[in-house]
């Protein structure tokens, strides 16, 4: 049986606010979500009580997707090897893919992505090419160099670009802003399908993040072992419980139950109580897949950092009825993608971990018969330079991302302009690459807003309310039937 993380009382109180403020059932006047009526979910399928979940998988450091999806046609592969130098992958090790529609060029996946290639071939995985943070559309490098065109501030900065990607409001730079996942979570939290839920609609498996933060909703942090609990605290009075622990627990309950006149004391006590109750509820949900108290998932997950995170999400989805949630937004992440050096070796491990964990997670959704209602998608700070630096690559801009799930229109490469030109500009050469701002830093053809909009619409956000989630969406492609972006 998995045991919850055990922490000291002092650490528990420090974490309680983040663990409890994000609940949908708050009664404190400062945080009562039910008093917020500015947003709504308009799609009829939401009102039918179905279940949908989005899983944001963030690759911290800036994934070099130029070695994740590799050109294989002769001209493009020659351009690839010329630009990449020492980090170019041998053609023999690339896994060929056959998109259902093609622009005439051919591509393959990194040899470590065997599980993801299988999902692509099964039409359960789609590729969205050349995505990046944008303030407004940029057609090419000429637009990029034009002073009349607005560009995101602090391009190529990790912290700024992570914030811009997760907030989808690059205009404001770094600041006290909310994430598009959090804003979307607030819409879901107001509907009847989540109104009886106690735990936040947003659950993070890897600590705090900007993506899931709203005005009134923050992530409920869960570890890969389960709920974060108070050391030696026992909820209720189970048979066989340690007598001293029961005394301690009752003392804590009595302290929390005291009448408080001070607003800070009242809020502190309520937050502590909600955190304790949420941890108990989460244990009930997780007991469904506990080896002793329930039925474990048959799907075998790799025992990696990402594998453990996605396994916990699968267990939470299995126990969704106990949580009374019909919309959930999860966040998982992996570091190590800042590959300035030793890139090929690093990516061998990173991509093997990514492929194994995501393919196992999809298999678990099939096992639970929720594959059509759970969608996983990747994000990252930015892409990396197409031109190698000898043993790695440097900070770039546009990058390629993966979307996985039963509702995904897979086995295709999407994007407003598709994959960028795979041959760099060369001094004195006649070739002109319209996407290359220098060293193969691609001008994104698809904005994070457009990427997020398609996911939000699938999740149940109406077109009318989409601007509440993505304030800048009106600047971009709002033809939501456009096949170039119809990955879901």
N, C-alpha and C positions, 0 to 999 in steps of 0.2 A: 504494500500500500504506500502510495506517495505521501510523504509528510509535508505539511506546509512549511515555508520559510519561518524560522523562529528568530525574533529580534527582541531587543530590550524594550522596556516600557518607554524609555526616553526616545529611542529611535522610532518606536511605533507612533508616538505623538507627533514627531516631526513629519512622518510620512502620511499621517492620517488625513490631512487636508487634501492632498492630491489623490488619495485613495477613495475619499468619500464625497468631495465636492462635486465630482462628476456624475453623481447619481441622478436618475430621472425622477426620483420620488422625494426630492428635498422639500421640506416644509418651512425652513427658515425663509423669512421674507426677502432676504438678500439674494437667495439663490433659487427661488421657486420657479421652476421652468414652466409650470402651468399658467403662470401669469404673463408669459410672453406669447403674444398672439400675432406677431408680425409675419411669421412664416407658415407655410402649409405645404403639404405634399398633395399634388393634384391628380396623380395617375390612378385610375380606377382599380388597378391590380393591388395597390397598397391597402385599399379599404377591405379587401377580401380576406385579410389576415394571413397572407403568405409570408414566407421567410426569405430574406436576402441578406447576404453578407459580402462586404468588400474587405479584401486583405491587401494592405499596402506593404510591399516588400522594398525597403529602402536600402540601396547599396551605397554606404557612406564612403566617400573618398573620390568619387568620380569614375564610374565604370568605363573602361576602354572597350566600348562595344564594337570598335573596328576589328578587334580580334575575337569577338563573340559571333559576328556575322561577317563572313569573309567572301569577297568576290572570287568566282572560280572560272569565269570566261577568260580567254587568253589575254586580251588587251587589258582588262581590268586587273587580273591577277599580276600581270607584269607591272602595272602601275602601283599595285599594292606592295609588292616586294621592293620596288624602287623607293617608295616612300617610307616604308616601315623599317627597312634595313635589318638589324639584328633581332627584331621582335616579330618579323614576318613568320607566319606558320607554314610548314610544308604543305603543299597541296594534297599530298597523299593522306594526311591525317584529318582533313576537313570532311565533315559529314554532309553530303549533298542533300539539298532540299528541293522540292518541286512545288512552288506556289501554284495555286489554282489559276491565278492570272499572273501575267509576266510582261515586263517591258522589253523583253528580249535578252536581258542580262541574266546570269546565273550566279547563285550564291550557295554557301554552305555554312553549317554551324561548327563552332569550335569542337574539336574531337572529344572534349570532356563533357559535352552536353547530350549524352546518349539518351537520357530519360526525356529531356525536353524535345529532342528530335522526334522521339516516338509520339509525344503529344502533338507536335506539329503535324506529323503524318496522319494522326487520327482526327485532325481538324479541331483540336481542343486548345491550340496555342496559336496566337497571332503575333506578328511583329509590327510595331509602329515605328517607322523610320524617322530619324533626324528630328527628335523632339527637344525642345529647350524652352527656357523662360524667355518671354517676349513681352514688350510693352505694346507693340503693334506689329502687324505683319511686315516682314522684310523679304522682298522677292529674291534678292541676290546680294552679292557683295557690294554692288553699286549702292543699293539702299543702305547697307551697313555703313558705308563711308559718307553717306549724305548727312549733312548737318540738320536737315529738315526732318529726319527720321529719328524717333526716340528709341533709345536702346536701354536695356536693363542696367542699373548702376552696378558697379563693382563686379563686372564680368570676370570669371576665372578665380573668384575668391570663394573658398569653401563655405565659410559661414554665411556669407551673403546669398550665395546661390542655393544653399540648402534651405534658407529661409524663404527665398523667392519661389522655389519649387513647391514647398509645402504650404505657402500661403496663397500663391497664385495672384499676388498683388505686388509686382516688382516696383511699381511706381513709388511706393512709400519707403523702400529700402528696409533696413533693420529697424524694428520698433515694436511697440506693444500692439501687435496685430494677431488676428486669429488665423487658423488654418482652414483650408477648404474642406477637409474631412470633419473638423469640429463644427463648422457652419452647417454642413450637411447633416451632421449628427443632431444638431438642434432641431432641424426640421422633423426628423424622424421621432425625436423624443416627445414632440407635442401631439403626435397622433395616438389614437386609441390603441393601436397595436402595440405600442410601447408604454402606454400610460401606467400600466401596473408593474412595470419593471422597476427593480430596486437598484440594480447595478447600472453603471453608465453604458450608454450605447457605444461609446468608444473605449476599447480595451487595448492596452499596450503590453506587449510581451518583452519590450526592451527599454523600459524607462520612459522618461518624459520626452515629448517631441512637440514640434509646433503644428504639425499636420492635424492633430486631433483636438487642438485647443479651440474652443468657441468662447463666446461672451459668457456663457453660463455652464458650459460643459467642458470638462477636462478629462484626459484619459484616466481610466481606472487601471492602475499598474498591477500586473500579475506576473509572477515568476514562472519559470518552466516547471517548478514543483507545485505550483498552485497559488492559493491566496496567501498574501502576506499577513501573518497572524502575530498576536502578542505572545511572547514567551510565557509558557505555562498557564495561559488562559484557557479555560474550558467553557465552551458554550453549552448551556443547559446543565443537566446532571446525568450524564451517561453512566450506565452500570460499569463498575470497576474503575471509575475515575480516581485518581490520586486525591486523597482527602485534603492534603495541604494545598494542592492546586485548586481544588474546589473553594477552599476558604479564600484564597487570593482572588479568585475570579469573582466571588460574591462581594468581596470588599471593593473591587473595581466597579462592579455594577452599582453598588450602593453609592459610591462617590459620584458616578455619572448621573444617578437618579436624584441627587440633591437638588433642591430648589435654588436657582441662581437668579439674582437680580441684575448683575452686571452683564451687558450684552456680550462682551468677549468671553466670559465664563460660560454663558449659555451656548454660544456658538461652538466653543471648544468642546463642551460636553456632548452636544448634538453630533458634532463631527466624529468624535471618538466612538459614540454609540453606533452611528451609521457604518463606520469602518468595521467594527466588530460584527455587526449584523451582515454586512456584505461578505465578509470573509466566511462566515458560517453558511450563507446561501451558496457561495461559490463551491464550498466543499460538498454540499448536497448535489450540485450539478455534476461535479467531477466524480462523485461516487458511482455514477452510471457506468463509467469506464474504469473503475478501480478493480484491480485483479482480485480483491477479496470481496468487496461489497457490491460489485457490479459485473459487467461483461466488458473486458478490454477490447479495444479495436483490434481486428485481425491484421490490419495493415501494419507492416514493419517499417518504422521510420529510422533513418540513419541517426546514430548518436553523435550528431554534430550540433554546434550552436544553433544553426538555423533549423536543423531537423527537430531539435527539442522544442523550439519556439512554435513551429508549425504543428507539431504533435499536440501541444497544449491547446492551440486554437481548435484543432479537430475535436478534442475532448470537450471544450467549451461549447462547440456547435452541437455536439451530441447531447449536451445537457441544456440546450437552449430553452426547453419548456419550463425547466425549473427557474430560469432567469426571467421568464415572461417577456422575452424580447423577440420581435419579429423583424427588426432591422439591427444589424451590428456592423461596426467598422473596427477592424483590427489593424494593428501596426506591428511589424517585425522588422528587424534590421540586422545588417552585417557590416562590419568594418573591413578595412584592409584593401579597399579598391583604389587607393591613391598610389598608383604603380609608376612612380618616377624611375625606379630601378627594379631589376630582377622581375620584370613583368611576366614573362612566359611561365616561370616557375610558380610565381604567386597565383596567376590565373589558373594554372592546372588544379590547384587546391580549391580556389574560390569557386570555379565553375563546376567542379565535381560536387562540391557541397551544395551549390545552387540547384543543380540538376537533380541530385538525389533527393533533396528535401522537398522541392516543389512537385516532383513526380509522385513522391509518396503521399504528399498532402492531397493531390488530385485523386489518387487511388482511394484515400480515406473518404473523400466526399462521395465517391462512387459507392463505397461500402455503406455509407449512411444514406444513400439515395438523395443527396442534396447537391450533386455536381452542377445542376442547371441553375442553382440559386446561390452559388458561392463563386466569386470571381477574384482571382489574385492578379495583381499588376505590379510591375517594378517601377521604381523611381531612383534617381541618383543626383548628386550635386550638379554634374555636367558630364559631357563626353570628354574625350582626350584628343590630343593632336594626332592626325593621321600620320604625320611625319614622326618617326621615332627619334629618340635622342641617343640611341646607341644600345641601351639596355632597358629602356622603358619609354614612356610617353608623358607629355606634359599636359597641363590643364587646357581643356578645350571648351566646346559649347554644345552644339547639337549632338544628340546621342540616340541610340535605338533602344526600345523597351519592349517588354514581353507581357502579354495578357493571356491568362490561362483560366479555363473553366468550360463547363458544358454549354453555357450561353454564348461563348465566344465564336465568332465566325473565323475559324482557324484555317491553317494552311495557306496563309496569304501574308503579304507584306503591304502595309498601309502607310499613308502619309500624304500630305498635300502635294508634295513633289516626289514622293517615293524615296528610294535610296539616293544619297548624293553621288555626284560624279566621283568615280574611284581613281581618277588620275589627277595628280596635283598640277597646279600651274608651274611652269618652268621658264626661267629667264630665256628669252630669245626663241622660245618654242611657240608654234602656232596654236597649241591647245590652250583653251581658256576654261577654267573651272568656275562656274558661277556661284558655287557654294563655299569657296575657299577664301577665308579672310586672311590667311597666312598660316603656313605649316599644317594645313588641314584642319583648322578650327572651323567646323561647318556652321554656316548661318542656318539656324533651325527653320525648317519648312512648316513644322507643326508646333503650335504653342502648347505649353502645359495646360492652358485654359481649354483648348479643344480636346485634348486627351481627357482631362477631368470631366468635361461636359458630357461626353458619351458615357462615361462610367456613372455619373450622377443621374442621367436620364434612365439608364438601366436600373439603377438603385430605386428609382421612384420619384425623383424630383421632377416637377412639371417644368415645361419650357417657360411658363410664366414666372416661376420662382427661381429659375436657374441663375439669374443675375444676383440674387441674394447670396448664392453660394460662390459665384464667380463674377465679381463686379465688372471685370474687363471683357467678358465673353462677347459683348456686342461689337468689339473691334475685329473679331476674327470670323472664321467660317461658321455661320449659324445655319447652314443647310444641313440639318441633322439626318437627311437621307442620302447625303453625298457618299457614294461608294468608296471614295478615297479614304474616308474615316470610319467606315461602317464595320469596325472590328468587333462590335458587340451589338 
